[in-house]
Amino acid sequence: MKLTKYLALALCGGMVSACSDSFFDETSSTSVSQDQIEQVSKEDPEKVLGSQLKGCYTDWNYRRGTSAGNINDHMSVGFGGIMMLSDAMSNDISLALGGGDPWHFDHALDYGAEQYVRTRWVWSWFYAIINDANAVIGVVNEDDMAESARPMVGQAYAFRGIALAYLAQFYQRTYINDYNNGGKASTELPCVPIVLSAKEEGGVDGRATVAQVYAQVEKDLLKAIDYLDGFQRDSKTVIDKNVAQGLLSRVYLVMNKWAEAAQMAHDARQGYPLNDIQEAEYWNYQDADNQEVLWAMIPTPETALYFASWASWHSIDGPGYGGTDVGAIQLIDAALYNSISDTDVRKTLFVAPGDDSMGFPAYANVKFPFVSQWLGNVVYMRSSELILTEAEGLLMSGNAPQAMAVMAEYMANRDAAWTAPGVLTQNYIYNQRRAELWGEGFGYFDMLRMHQPLKRTYEGTNEPAGSQTNVDADDYLFIYQLPKSEINDNENISPEDQNPVSGNVWTGK
């Protein structure tokens, strides 16, 4: 990866200058060797690693994916922007404005070709996170690092691992599939470059295979879990061992490593009890203080994003894009809404058809009430996700009785009238994920691993006529092309390596 090699070298120099002024004040030369950096990182990890690690969080929470100076800037801020993109590309959301909504082209899976801003956003955003993480990883001798450095390096590995995992999902078919892969096994399809720090071996400048990418992801996240063991964070804004385990459980779902997914999710949710029925109905899903929340972005008055915020797109009672003033309201898909039991409190998080009491349109969400001064939090991980992952992993690994027991524990806190299905299926759990995690960024990623088609044309749909798009599950419209700039700049990737724009057959090299 030509561009990445230069970027890595620049980071090696850039991270030295960012260590701290006092570090240079204490040295007798303006030339600082790698050995000196490693020594200072051992003696005073915060001095060397603190600013780099802060950069990981700043970019994860606030980095803008474009510099277009238009509404795209308000759509692509931080990981919250990636979460919104995921939901816009799924079956879960219907757009009240149809073709007039800013998310319309994403919603129609018509924004992923190499020349478009969207693929450049996702590519550059995640590789920026990876380079941030490498700036931490690359300056530490892990065989001889201070104990206090372990959690800092662990957080960096968590960022790098999960960023690479999301790149893999956007830019190639899912890990396990039976589509027409042009004679290739699904895990041997070309995926994305593996960018490591300068001290590491095993990077791939061209398109590494799906198997290679996920092997690196798993290695990074396992190392993060190891290094974060015993670490006590002071805020839910910080990645700890539970969060890293939760991230790995997401990856194991994609890999169909079912037993491992169940165990990781079970371990991750310890200490984060489920909300009961009343809390599930009435709490603001933008509140990181809630007992279910493991990880979140918590803005301050100084960092509030206003119209570029999560609240702007999700709070129907606020002044942002998703409020009634602008009208770019995200509705729950009618079929999904109708699949939720009338005794399930999650149904009350959306406006029922015919209910005019609040002045909001049918199917509009009231899950994310507006918070004064645009200070709603962006919740990245909750125990509800993890218990559903645990149930799915148990079921798919052959432990149906225990999976049913976990679902009973969960549903007792959502639907007082719930009765167990005669046979628990993966699709049943998937539908519960859709109902529980609506608007929280899982729609597209779950559709990919579940091989779900895009289906917006059906009797009773609430999708405006102009955006009733249907796409087969195996169509490459679900998968982004690599950005044109990467094809041009990376000597290890040729035009023949590019993903198809559409179609159901892998046609690249």
HUHURA-V822018 format. One record per residue. N is the residue number from 1. RES is the residue in three letters. PSI is psi as a letter, one per 20 degrees, with the letter a starting at -180 (none if undefined). Layout:
# HUHURA-V822018
n->{N/N}
res->{RES/RES}
psi->{PSI/PSI}
This chain:
# HUHURA-V822018
n->{1/2/3/4/5/6/7/8/9/10/11/12/13/14/15/16/17/18/19/20/21/22/23/24/25/26/27/28/29/30/31/32/33/34/35/36/37/38/39/40/41/42/43/44/45/46/47/48/49/50/51/52/53/54/55/56/57/58/59/60/61/62/63/64/65/66/67/68/69/70/71/72/73/74/75/76/77/78/79/80/81/82/83/84/85/86/87/88/89/90/91/92/93/94/95/96/97/98/99/100/101/102/103/104/105/106/107/108/109/110/111/112/113/114/115/116/117/118/119/120/121/122/123/124/125/126/127/128/129/130/131/132/133/134/135/136/137/138/139/140/141/142/143/144/145/146/147/148/149/150/151/152/153/154/155/156/157/158/159/160/161/162/163/164/165/166/167/168/169/170/171/172/173/174/175/176/177/178/179/180/181/182/183/184/185/186/187/188/189/190/191/192/193/194/195/196/197/198/199/200/201/202/203/204/205/206/207/208/209/210/211/212/213/214/215/216/217/218/219/220/221/222/223/224/225/226/227/228/229/230/231/232/233/234/235/236/237/238/239/240/241/242/243/244/245/246/247/248/249/250/251/252/253/254/255/256/257/258/259/260/261/262/263/264/265/266/267/268/269/270/271/272/273/274/275/276/277/278/279/280/281/282/283/284/285/286/287/288/289/290/291/292/293/294/295/296/297/298/299/300/301/302/303/304/305/306/307/308/309/310/311/312/313/314/315/316/317/318/319/320/321/322/323/324/325/326/327/328/329/330/331/332/333/334/335/336/337/338/339/340/341/342/343/344/345/346/347/348/349/350/351/352/353/354/355/356/357/358/359/360/361/362/363/364/365/366/367/368/369/370/371/372/373/374/375/376/377/378/379/380/381/382/383/384/385/386/387/388/389/390/391/392/393/394/395/396/397/398/399/400/401/402/403/404/405/406/407/408/409/410/411/412/413/414/415/416/417/418/419/420/421/422/423/424/425/426/427/428/429/430/431/432/433/434/435/436/437/438/439/440/441/442/443/444/445/446/447/448/449/450/451/452/453/454/455/456/457/458/459/460/461/462/463/464/465/466/467/468/469/470/471/472/473/474/475/476/477/478/479/480/481/482/483/484/485/486/487/488/489/490/491/492/493/494/495/496/497/498/499/500/501/502/503/504/505/506/507/508/509}
res->{MET/LYS/LEU/THR/LYS/TYR/LEU/ALA/LEU/ALA/LEU/CYS/GLY/GLY/MET/VAL/SER/ALA/CYS/SER/ASP/SER/PHE/PHE/ASP/GLU/THR/SER/SER/THR/SER/VAL/SER/GLN/ASP/GLN/ILE/GLU/GLN/VAL/SER/LYS/GLU/ASP/PRO/GLU/LYS/VAL/LEU/GLY/SER/GLN/LEU/LYS/GLY/CYS/TYR/THR/ASP/TRP/ASN/TYR/ARG/ARG/GLY/THR/SER/ALA/GLY/ASN/ILE/ASN/ASP/HIS/MET/SER/VAL/GLY/PHE/GLY/GLY/ILE/MET/MET/LEU/SER/ASP/ALA/MET/SER/ASN/ASP/ILE/SER/LEU/ALA/LEU/GLY/GLY/GLY/ASP/PRO/TRP/HIS/PHE/ASP/HIS/ALA/LEU/ASP/TYR/GLY/ALA/GLU/GLN/TYR/VAL/ARG/THR/ARG/TRP/VAL/TRP/SER/TRP/PHE/TYR/ALA/ILE/ILE/ASN/ASP/ALA/ASN/ALA/VAL/ILE/GLY/VAL/VAL/ASN/GLU/ASP/ASP/MET/ALA/GLU/SER/ALA/ARG/PRO/MET/VAL/GLY/GLN/ALA/TYR/ALA/PHE/ARG/GLY/ILE/ALA/LEU/ALA/TYR/LEU/ALA/GLN/PHE/TYR/GLN/ARG/THR/TYR/ILE/ASN/ASP/TYR/ASN/ASN/GLY/GLY/LYS/ALA/SER/THR/GLU/LEU/PRO/CYS/VAL/PRO/ILE/VAL/LEU/SER/ALA/LYS/GLU/GLU/GLY/GLY/VAL/ASP/GLY/ARG/ALA/THR/VAL/ALA/GLN/VAL/TYR/ALA/GLN/VAL/GLU/LYS/ASP/LEU/LEU/LYS/ALA/ILE/ASP/TYR/LEU/ASP/GLY/PHE/GLN/ARG/ASP/SER/LYS/THR/VAL/ILE/ASP/LYS/ASN/VAL/ALA/GLN/GLY/LEU/LEU/SER/ARG/VAL/TYR/LEU/VAL/MET/ASN/LYS/TRP/ALA/GLU/ALA/ALA/GLN/MET/ALA/HIS/ASP/ALA/ARG/GLN/GLY/TYR/PRO/LEU/ASN/ASP/ILE/GLN/GLU/ALA/GLU/TYR/TRP/ASN/TYR/GLN/ASP/ALA/ASP/ASN/GLN/GLU/VAL/LEU/TRP/ALA/MET/ILE/PRO/THR/PRO/GLU/THR/ALA/LEU/TYR/PHE/ALA/SER/TRP/ALA/SER/TRP/HIS/SER/ILE/ASP/GLY/PRO/GLY/TYR/GLY/GLY/THR/ASP/VAL/GLY/ALA/ILE/GLN/LEU/ILE/ASP/ALA/ALA/LEU/TYR/ASN/SER/ILE/SER/ASP/THR/ASP/VAL/ARG/LYS/THR/LEU/PHE/VAL/ALA/PRO/GLY/ASP/ASP/SER/MET/GLY/PHE/PRO/ALA/TYR/ALA/ASN/VAL/LYS/PHE/PRO/PHE/VAL/SER/GLN/TRP/LEU/GLY/ASN/VAL/VAL/TYR/MET/ARG/SER/SER/GLU/LEU/ILE/LEU/THR/GLU/ALA/GLU/GLY/LEU/LEU/MET/SER/GLY/ASN/ALA/PRO/GLN/ALA/MET/ALA/VAL/MET/ALA/GLU/TYR/MET/ALA/ASN/ARG/ASP/ALA/ALA/TRP/THR/ALA/PRO/GLY/VAL/LEU/THR/GLN/ASN/TYR/ILE/TYR/ASN/GLN/ARG/ARG/ALA/GLU/LEU/TRP/GLY/GLU/GLY/PHE/GLY/TYR/PHE/ASP/MET/LEU/ARG/MET/HIS/GLN/PRO/LEU/LYS/ARG/THR/TYR/GLU/GLY/THR/ASN/GLU/PRO/ALA/GLY/SER/GLN/THR/ASN/VAL/ASP/ALA/ASP/ASP/TYR/LEU/PHE/ILE/TYR/GLN/LEU/PRO/LYS/SER/GLU/ILE/ASN/ASP/ASN/GLU/ASN/ILE/SER/PRO/GLU/ASP/GLN/ASN/PRO/VAL/SER/GLY/ASN/VAL/TRP/THR/GLY/LYS}
psi->{n/g/h/h/g/h/h/g/g/h/h/h/g/h/h/g/i/i/g/q/h/h/g/h/h/i/q/i/q/i/o/p/r/h/h/g/g/h/g/h/h/g/h/m/h/h/g/g/h/g/h/g/h/h/h/g/h/g/g/h/h/i/p/p/i/r/k/i/k/a/h/h/h/i/i/k/o/a/h/h/g/g/g/h/g/g/h/h/j/r/i/h/p/q/p/h/i/c/i/i/q/h/j/g/h/g/h/j/l/k/j/j/q/h/i/q/h/g/h/h/g/g/g/h/g/h/h/g/g/g/h/g/g/h/h/g/h/i/j/p/o/i/i/l/q/q/h/i/h/g/h/g/h/g/h/g/h/g/g/g/g/h/g/h/g/h/g/h/h/h/j/q/q/q/g/o/q/k/r/n/k/k/i/q/q/h/i/j/q/p/d/q/q/o/o/r/r/h/i/q/q/i/q/o/h/b/o/q/r/g/g/g/g/h/g/g/g/g/g/g/h/h/h/g/g/g/h/i/p/i/p/o/r/j/q/i/i/q/p/a/g/g/g/h/g/g/g/h/h/g/g/h/g/h/i/k/m/g/h/h/g/g/g/g/g/g/h/h/i/p/i/m/q/q/q/a/g/g/h/h/h/i/q/o/j/k/o/i/i/q/h/h/p/h/p/r/p/o/q/r/h/h/j/q/i/c/i/j/r/g/h/h/i/h/o/h/j/r/j/a/h/j/r/i/g/g/j/m/p/o/q/q/p/g/h/g/g/h/i/p/q/i/j/p/i/h/h/i/j/q/p/q/p/i/o/j/h/i/j/q/q/q/i/q/q/k/h/m/q/p/p/q/k/k/k/p/q/o/p/h/p/q/h/g/g/h/h/h/g/g/g/g/g/g/g/i/j/j/m/g/g/h/g/h/g/g/h/g/g/g/h/h/j/h/o/h/j/p/q/p/q/h/p/p/r/h/h/g/h/g/h/h/g/g/g/g/j/p/j/j/j/i/g/g/h/h/g/g/h/j/l/p/q/p/o/i/o/r/p/j/q/j/p/q/h/i/k/m/p/p/p/q/h/j/p/i/h/h/p/q/q/q/q/h/h/g/g/h/h/o/i/j/p/r/h/i/i/q/q/q/g/a/r/j/p/p/j/a/none}
